[in-house]
Amino acid sequence: MLKVFLYALFIVSAVSLKVVFENFVQLSGFDIALLDLRVRKYNRTMTVLNGSFIVPTWINNSLELSLDLFHSRLGNQQFNHYPMKLPSSGICDFLDNLQITYERQVATLEHLPAIGECPFSPRSINMYDFAFPQEVVSQVMPRGLWKALVTGKLDGQVIITYYFLVKGYDDF
């Protein structure tokens, strides 16, 4: 009986991970792109991103994006660098891969550059009530607070940085 209970508890905890947005902050690069995004409460259990990515200049693939992940197990903002290696890529390649791999999740974004469009023209990419897509979350993701720091480099110089915080918790 104990085995059945532990097995059921394991199944419930494995499928009940919920991830929600906590915060979004742009640190630098306001002349390259203005990331005017806000996290707001959508209902009692979900938060969403609302706002715009305003790109005032032509952007090409020479702007290279990289991602660093930090984890706070207790959710108290004491982050440790998470040892996950993710490859850097040009912004056009990144947007193409995003639209091909996560087509359904990014379908609500307005004015994204078309696949293969590089360089892309100045535009305002709008996001309305964008909830964190639960189906892309790994079930082995540790619970707690996560910080994703995105850095954009042009010719080796950091020109834009922003981060967003998400919280992973058990949703029983």
C-alpha positions as CSV (number, residue, x, y, z in Angstrom):
1,M,0.0,0.0,0.0
2,L,2.8,2.4,0.8
3,K,4.5,1.6,-2.5
4,V,1.2,2.5,-4.4
5,F,0.9,5.8,-2.4
6,L,4.5,6.8,-3.1
7,Y,4.1,5.9,-6.7
8,A,0.9,8.0,-7.0
9,L,2.6,10.9,-5.2
10,F,5.6,10.7,-7.6
11,I,3.3,10.8,-10.6
12,V,1.3,13.7,-9.3
13,S,4.4,15.7,-8.4
14,A,6.0,14.9,-11.8
15,V,3.0,16.3,-13.8
16,S,2.1,19.2,-11.5
17,L,5.0,21.5,-12.1
18,K,3.7,25.0,-12.8
19,V,5.9,27.9,-14.1
20,V,4.8,31.5,-14.0
21,F,6.4,34.8,-14.9
22,E,7.6,36.9,-11.9
23,N,9.5,39.9,-13.4
24,F,11.1,41.3,-16.6
25,V,13.8,43.9,-16.5
26,Q,15.9,45.5,-19.3
27,L,19.3,46.5,-18.0
28,S,21.0,48.1,-21.1
29,G,20.7,48.6,-24.8
30,F,17.7,50.9,-24.8
31,D,19.0,52.5,-28.1
32,I,19.1,49.1,-29.8
33,A,15.7,47.8,-28.6
34,L,13.2,49.0,-26.0
35,L,11.7,46.0,-24.3
36,D,8.7,47.5,-22.7
37,L,7.2,44.4,-21.1
38,R,5.3,44.1,-17.8
39,V,4.3,41.1,-15.8
40,R,0.7,41.3,-14.6
41,K,-1.7,39.0,-12.8
42,Y,-4.1,37.4,-15.3
43,N,-6.1,35.4,-12.8
44,R,-5.6,34.0,-9.3
45,T,-3.1,31.4,-10.5
46,M,-1.4,32.8,-13.6
47,T,0.7,35.8,-14.6
48,V,1.2,37.0,-18.2
49,L,3.6,39.3,-20.1
50,N,2.1,42.3,-21.8
51,G,4.0,45.0,-23.9
52,S,6.2,45.5,-26.9
53,F,9.7,44.9,-28.2
54,I,10.3,48.2,-30.0
55,V,13.2,47.9,-32.5
56,P,14.0,51.4,-34.0
57,T,16.8,50.2,-36.4
58,W,17.5,47.5,-38.9
59,I,18.8,44.4,-37.1
60,N,20.9,41.7,-38.8
61,N,22.4,38.3,-37.7
62,S,25.6,39.9,-36.4
63,L,23.8,40.7,-33.1
64,E,24.6,37.5,-31.2
65,L,22.4,36.4,-28.2
66,S,23.5,34.2,-25.3
67,L,21.5,32.9,-22.3
68,D,22.7,32.3,-18.8
69,L,20.5,30.6,-16.3
70,F,20.6,31.1,-12.5
71,H,18.6,29.2,-9.9
72,S,17.4,30.1,-6.4
73,R,16.2,26.9,-4.7
74,L,14.5,28.8,-1.9
75,G,13.1,31.6,-4.1
76,N,14.9,34.2,-1.9
77,Q,16.9,35.9,-4.8
78,Q,20.2,34.1,-3.8
79,F,21.0,32.8,-7.2
80,N,23.6,30.2,-8.2
81,H,24.7,30.0,-11.8
82,Y,23.1,26.9,-13.3
83,P,25.7,24.8,-15.2
84,M,23.6,24.4,-18.4
85,K,25.4,25.1,-21.7
86,L,23.2,26.7,-24.3
87,P,24.7,27.8,-27.6
88,S,24.9,31.5,-28.7
89,S,23.3,32.4,-32.0
90,G,22.6,35.4,-34.2
91,I,19.2,37.1,-33.6
92,C,17.8,36.1,-37.0
93,D,18.7,32.5,-36.5
94,F,17.3,32.6,-32.9
95,L,14.0,34.0,-34.2
96,D,13.8,31.5,-37.0
97,N,14.4,28.6,-34.6
98,L,11.9,30.0,-32.1
99,Q,9.2,30.2,-34.8
100,I,9.9,26.8,-36.2
101,T,10.3,24.9,-32.9
102,Y,7.6,26.7,-30.9
103,E,5.2,27.8,-33.6
104,R,2.1,27.4,-31.5
105,Q,3.5,29.2,-28.5
106,V,4.7,32.3,-30.4
107,A,1.6,32.5,-32.7
108,T,0.2,35.2,-30.5
109,L,3.1,37.6,-31.0
110,E,2.3,40.3,-33.5
111,H,4.8,41.6,-36.2
112,L,7.5,39.0,-35.7
113,P,9.9,38.9,-38.6
114,A,9.1,36.2,-41.1
115,I,11.2,33.0,-41.2
116,G,14.3,33.8,-43.3
117,E,13.8,37.5,-43.1
118,C,17.2,38.9,-42.3
119,P,18.0,41.7,-41.8
120,F,14.6,42.8,-40.5
121,S,13.2,46.3,-40.5
122,P,12.3,48.5,-37.6
123,R,9.1,47.4,-35.9
124,S,7.2,47.0,-32.8
125,I,6.6,43.3,-31.8
126,N,3.6,43.2,-29.6
127,M,2.8,40.7,-26.9
128,Y,-0.7,40.5,-25.3
129,D,-1.5,38.2,-22.4
130,F,1.4,35.9,-23.1
131,A,1.5,33.1,-20.4
132,F,4.6,31.0,-19.8
133,P,4.0,27.9,-22.1
134,Q,3.7,25.0,-19.7
135,E,4.3,22.4,-22.4
136,V,8.0,23.5,-22.9
137,V,8.9,22.9,-19.2
138,S,11.0,19.9,-18.5
139,Q,9.5,17.7,-15.7
140,V,12.9,17.4,-14.1
141,M,13.3,21.1,-13.7
142,P,14.1,22.0,-10.1
143,R,11.5,24.0,-8.3
144,G,12.3,27.5,-7.1
145,L,13.1,30.9,-8.7
146,W,14.9,31.0,-12.1
147,K,16.6,34.0,-13.6
148,A,17.3,33.9,-17.3
149,L,19.9,36.6,-18.3
150,V,20.0,37.3,-22.0
151,T,23.1,39.2,-23.4
152,G,23.4,40.6,-26.9
153,K,26.8,41.2,-28.3
154,L,27.9,43.0,-31.5
155,D,31.5,42.5,-32.5
156,G,32.3,41.1,-29.0
157,Q,30.9,44.2,-27.2
158,V,27.8,43.8,-24.9
159,I,25.2,46.1,-26.3
160,I,21.9,44.8,-24.8
161,T,21.1,42.9,-21.6
162,Y,17.8,41.9,-20.0
163,Y,16.6,39.2,-17.7
164,F,13.3,37.7,-16.7
165,L,12.4,35.7,-13.6
166,V,10.1,32.7,-13.5
167,K,8.9,30.7,-10.6
168,G,8.5,26.9,-10.8
169,Y,6.4,25.3,-8.1
170,D,4.2,22.3,-7.4
171,D,0.6,22.9,-8.3
172,F,-1.3,20.4,-6.2
